[in-house]
Amino acid sequence: MRGILITKKLPSGKSYYYVRLNYKDSVEKTWKTKTLATKLEVKNNKRKAEAMVKEFMEKYAYLEEEPAEFPEHIKPEIRICEYLDLWLEDKKRDLKKSTYEGYIYRVDSIKKYFQKENPRVVDVTPKMLDTFFKYSLRYGKINQKTKKREPLAVRSVRSYKSILYAVLNQAVIDELIPANPALTVAVHGKKNKEYSEELLFMTEEEIAEFLHFLAENYPRLVGIAFMGAYYGLRRSEIMGLKWSAINFEKKTISINHTVVRVKTVTASDSTKTYSSNRILNLFGTAEKCLLQIKQEQEKNKAFFKSEYKNKQGYVFTWEDGSAYRPDYITSLFRQATKEFGRPEITLHKLRHSCASMLINKGWDIKKLQYWLGHKDTQTTLNIYSHFNRQRLNTSSNDLAEISLASADLFAS
């Protein structure tokens, strides 16, 4: 792999450094290029940019790694647990670290169920898979406090099915089985309970009251909850928000970096989907909120001096500049909403609250889709339909007013 610095002049007139990597694709055996932004202006930044060439070469070294070889001749008697491991190893190179860790967790859960009998792949039947899915829906989760088995969410069980479907598709390709037994099996259950739980939200008044409650009792959550409620940001987007993404002059916020955790905390200069990468308006109240956080960080930086740790420039950090663990914020938020009296509201449900408020303000589907960073309008439409169902029966006065013109037909 070779890396060089190049410069590009943007429409703004400013020139920036980019790193261009030349690497030999290990699968296609051809030379390819990958161009990466350093976000450094050409002026006075050459040394920093040169250092980033090496960093990018190390980060993307995997592009030249040989993919894990899937055995050409798999023994017909191979067991499902061993085959799951082979499939997972084959996926390792193609997935983000956080996604891969999520796969590990789910594959381990599937193996725990099947490991006692550990049937041969060729013996796996639709009935066997159906029994597994039904068991998971009833007893798929262990309560950490009571140690008793509890129902697993429909969404989680469907993720099990997606994995098994992919694994057994590979088994068809490997000529272990003639057809995929997962093809005809469905995971039954109301689709997200018709959004009755998934799309719970707070009203405008409740959000304002909640933020004041946080200010008094959980001050470190105020800015985080603000970004969730009014920008509809995902947890990964809030945790990944950097000062470099906030332009106080142009009044914009760029959502282009995330921090997630499955087994390890992973930072990424990419969002959940391509559509999640977006530039949003920095409105007045948000600017005041962020400037207050920035002032507090400057005070902390002056206090901790050389021990201050926020080299990445994250907005939400501990006092010494070290980054929050995403799961810590989730836990603290759960504690706060419980004390507030709304334990069913999670940090992600503030995103739904944001959507419901903007719908109420008359935002159209495409505008809301961009603001929330949805991949397509279907998700946005689901939120629209849910919200409209909830407020349908509160609109009786509108209908009474509209129908007045025909009221004389029914005079007694």
N, C-alpha and C positions, 0 to 999 in steps of 0.2 A: 504494500500500500504506500502511496505517495500523497503528500499533502502540500498545497501551495496557497499563498494568499492572493486574492484578486480583489479588485475594487469595483464598486457599482455606484453610479450616480442616480439618485432617486429623483422623482418629479419635484420634490421639495428643493432641489438644488444641492443638497448635502450628499457627500460621498461616504460610503461605509465599506468596511472590510468584510469579506466573505472568505470562507475556507473551502477550497475545492479538493475533494478527495478522489484519487484515481485508484481503483481496486479491481482485482480479478474475481469475478463472481465464481464461487466454488461449485455452483450447480451448472450454470450455462458455459463456464470456462471462457468467458469473454470479458474484456476490460470495460468497466463502467465508471461513471462519475457521479458524485453526490456533492451538491453545493449547500453549504450551511452558513447561516447568518451569525455573525459575532455580536451584532448590535453595537459595534464600536465605530465611531466616526474616524475617518482617515487622519484627521488632524490630531497630533500628539498621542496617538494610540498604537503605533506600529509595534512596539515591544510587547504590549499586552496581546495584540492580535497574533503575533508570532508564537507566543506561548500557547494560545488556544489551538494552533495547528496540531501540536503534539497531543493536547487533551482530546481533540476530536478523533485523531488517529487511534488513540487508545480506546475511546468510547465505541467506535464503530469497527474495531478490529474483527468483530464477529462476522462481518460481511464476507471475510475471506476464509472463515472456518468451514471445514467440511461438515455437511449436515450429518446428523446421526443416521447410520445405515439401518434401514428396516430390513430384517433378515429376508433374503430372497426365498429361502425354502423353510417355511415355518412348519414345525411338526403338526400333523393333523390333530394330535391329542392335546395341544396346548390348552391350558386352563384360562378361564376368563380373567383372573387376577393378574396372571403373568402377561397376558395380552394387553390388559389395560396399562401396565407399566411400559411395555414396548411402544404403545401408541403415544403415551405421555412424553416419553423420551424423544420421540420423533417430532413432537410439536414444539419442543423447547426452543429451537432456533427461531421459529416464526412468530413467537408471542412476546409481548412486553413482559417484563419481569413480574409486574403486579398481576397481570392476567394469568401468567403461568402459575404463580403461587395460588391463585384462586382455583385453577384446574387441579393442582396437587391436592388441595383441601377436599374438593368434591370427589376426585377419584379415590382418595383414601376412605371417604365415607361410603362410597359404593362398594369398595373392596371389603370393608368391615362387615357389610351385610352378606356378601357372597363367599367370604373366606372359609366358612365352616364346610360347606359342600364343595365350593370352588369347582363348578361344573366345567366341562370342556366347552370351548366356544361353539363347537358344532352341536352341542346339546342344549344351548340356550334357546328357550321358546318364548313366544309372546305371552303365554300364561305365566311363566317365570318372571318376566319383566313386569307384568301387570300386578302380580303379587308384591313385588318389591316396591313399586310406586304407591300402592295402597298402604303398605306397611309404613312407608316414609311419611305419608300424609297423616297417619295416626300416631306413630311413635318415633318419628325420625330425628327428634331433638332431645337432648338430655338437659334438664334444668340444673344449672350449676349449683343452686342452693339446696334443692330437695333431692337431687340426683335421680329424679323420676323422669321417665320418658314422656315427651309431650309431642303434639302435632308439629310437623314441619310445614312452613309456608308453601303454598301452591307454587309460587315463583321458584323456590329453591328446588322443589321436586321436578319441575319442568327443566331446570338446568341439568339435573341428573339425566333426564331423558335425552336432552340435546347431546350430552357427552356419549351416552350409550349408543345413540343413533349414529354418531360419527365413528365411534369405535367399531361398531358392527358393519358399517359401510366399508370400512377398511378391510374387515374380515371377508366381505364379499369380493373385494378387489384381490385379496390374497388367495382367493379360491378356497377358503376354509368352509364357507357356507354358501348355498345357492341364492339366498335372499335374506334381506335384513329383517329379523324378527321384531324390531322396534317400530317398523313402518306402520303396523296396524294398531299399535297400543297408544291410548290417549291417557293423559293425566287429567282426571276429572276434578271439577271444583269450579265455583263461580269465578268468572274472570276478574281477578283482583277484587272479589266481593263487590262487583259493580262499582268499584272505586269508593265504596262507603268508608273503608278504612284508609286506603292508599292516598286519597285526596282530601283528607281532613285539613281544614285551614282556619286561620284566625281572621277576624274582621279588621278593618283599619283601626278601629278604636281599641280592639284587644291588643294589636301589635304595639301601638303607642304605649298602652298601659304596661305591657310586658317589658318593653325596652326601659321604661322608668323603673320597673321592679329590678331588672338586671343591674341598672346603674347603682342601685342601693345595695344589692346583695351579691351580685356576680359581675363586677365591673369589667373583668377581662373578656366577658362574653358580649358586651354591648355592641362593639364594632362588628363582630362576627355575625351576630343576629341581625344587625342592620343590613349587612350585605346579603344575607339570606332572604330577608323579608322584602327589601325594596329592589334588589337587583336579581333575586331569584337564583343566586349562584349555588352550585353544588358544593358540598364540603371540600372536595378536592380542589375546586377553583378558589374557594376562600382561603384555604391553607396555602395555596400556591401563589396568591396575589403578591406581587413585588412592587416596590416603589417605582421601579423603572417602567412599569406598565401604566403608571398614572401620570397623565400630562395635565398639570394644573393650568398651564397656559391655554392649551387647546380645549380644556374641559372634557377630557376623554379618559376612559379606562379600557385597557386592552386585556382581554381574557385569553391568555396564550400559554399559561404554565399551570401545572397541577402537582399536588402532593397527595399520594395515596398510601394506604397501608393494608397489606394482607397479612404476611408474616413479617415483612420488613417495610420500612418507610422508603418510598421511592418518589423522587422528584423527576418531572418530565416536562420538556419544552413542547408539550402537545396537550391537547384537551381530549375529552372522551370521544368525540367525533370531529370530523372536519368542520361541521356546522357550529360546534361549540366554540371554535376560535372566532371571537367577535370583538368589535370595538363599540363600547357603550358610552352614553352621555354621562358626564360627571355633573350631576345637578347640585344645586346649592347646599342642601342639607348634607349630602354625601361628602361634599368638599370640606365642610366644617368638621364632620366626623373624622375624616382621614387626616386633616391638618392637626386635630387634637391628638390623635394617635402618634403622628409624626413628632409633635412637640414632646410628648412623653418619652418617645424613643430617644430623642436627642438628649434629654435629661439623663436617661439611663446610660446612654453611651458615654456621657461626660463623667458619670459616677464610676462606671466599671472600667473606663479607659481601655488599656491594652487587653483586658480580659473580656471585653465585649465581643460576642460571637456571631453577630448577624452579618457575615460577609456576603451572603446571598441576597440580602436586601429585602427580606420578607416583611410584610406589613404587620402580620400577627405573630408575636413572639413572646417568650418569657422576658422578664426584666433584664436579664443578662444577654439577651439577643438570640438565645438558642431557640430553635423552632419547636412549636408544639407537636406532640404526636397526635395525629388525627383522631385516634380512638379515645384519647384523653378528653378532647373537646366534646366528642359525642357523649361520653360518660357524664361530664360536667353539665352539659346542656340538658341531659335527661334528668339530672338532679334538680336543676333550676326549674324546669317545667313542672316537675312534680310538686315542688314547693309553691309554685304559682297557681297550682290547681288545674293545670292542663297537661297531665302526664302523657296523654296520647299524641301530643305535638312533638315531633322530632325536628332536628335541624333541617332535614330534607323537606319536611312538610311546610317549612317557612317558604320554600320555593313554590309550593302549591298556593300558599297564601298570597304571594306576590302575583301569581297568575290570576287568581280570582279577583284581586283588587284591580288589576289592569283591564280585565274583561269588563268589570263593573264600570270602568272609566271609558269604555267604548273602544278599546284597542281592537283592531282587526286581527285575524288569524296570522297573517304573514308577519306583521309587526311583532306580535307576541312570540311567534316562532323564533325570530331572530334574537329578540331580547333574552329569551330563555336558552337559546342555543340548541333547540331540538333538531334532530337530523332530518325529520320530515314533518309535514303538517298533521299526520295521523295522531301523533302523541298530543299535539296542541288541540286537535279536534276532540280527543277524548276528554281533555280538561274542560273545554268549552261545553260539551254535552253534559258532563257531570255538574258543572256549575249551574247551567241553565235548568237542569232537573231540580236542583236544590232550591232555586229561587222561583220556580214555576208557580208554586202554590202561594207565594207571597204577592203575586201580581193580580189578585182578584179585584182590587180597586181599579186597576187599569181597565179591566174588562167591563166592570160596572159602568165606568165613564164612557167607554167606547160604545156600549150598547144602549145608551140613553136615547139615541135617535129613534130607536124602535120600541121604546118602553110603552108608548101609547097603545100599542097593539094588545097589551095585556092589562089595560086599566080595568079595574073592577067596577 
